[in-house]
Amino acid sequence: MGGGAVTVAADETGRTRLVSLRQSGATKLIFPKKETHDIEAILVNTAGGVTGGDRFDLTANLGAGARLVLTTQAAERAYRAQAGEVGGVTTRLNVQSGARLDWLPQELILFNGSALHRRLDIDLAPDAQLLMVEPLVFGRAAMGETLNNITFRDRITIRRAGQPLYMDALNLSGDAAARLARPTVANGAGAMACVVLVRPDAAAVLPKVRAALPPTAGASLIGEDTLVLRHLAEDSFMLRRDLVPILEHLSNRNLPTSWRL
């Protein structure tokens, strides 16, 4: 169990400052020192993962002109759950006028027998900017794990000025491996990622992003300033190999150090 809420705001010099912080249970936020105008926050789950019956909630508020990078200390793990128990993870991110959020969590690894409902809600002001990634790993390939009994429900909703901009949903239950093996679903992929970029230069960066993608990935514009990328990979190693340089190109910076540990 755990919860957290963080609010940041830009001061008169343009530097982002921490306004408030609340954290409880297994949820911790740490803030590495950086000589930049933005803030980097690392989300830590001291419980080591999520299992049935757990509840984790996070809320982040970015004031006008603020810049926040939110990442995780390591890959999250959805462990085997007891019968009838389902874990829950809810994240709410609010980005006000002129602010920029980089939501860069590391992978969620689904274990066989896991049961998890996850929801991500992002609200953007009309001129707010966003870089979002959600990587997902279907079992531990190195352990020869097969996901033949899981419950996973995932929802991503991005709104701008209260209107839907991007909505995504994934439901996997029972023998997920059999469903993922279908050529029209994932063709046996062991990992996937979704990336959304909301920025005025989205159309300009699209050609370079497409050139860097393998045949199992694709990127498109769903609006003049909104780029969406979907990536399927054989395993988490292959996913990271392709994803890291793309994220660094889109963020115009190196990924947080925790991604390289």
Secondary structure, 3 states (H helix, E strand, C coil): CEEEEEEEEECCCCCEEEEEEEEEECEEEECCCCCCCCEEEEEEECCCCECCCCEEEEEEEECCCCEEEEEECCCEEECECCCCCCEEEEEEEEECCCCEEEEECCCEEECCCEEEEEEEEEEECCCCEEEEEEEEEECCHHHCCCCCCEEEEEEEEEEECCEEEEEEEEEEEECHHHHHCCCCCCCCCCEEEEEEEECCCHHHHHHHHHHHCCCCEEEEEEECCEEEEEEEECCHHHHHHHHHHHHHHHHCCCCCHHHHC
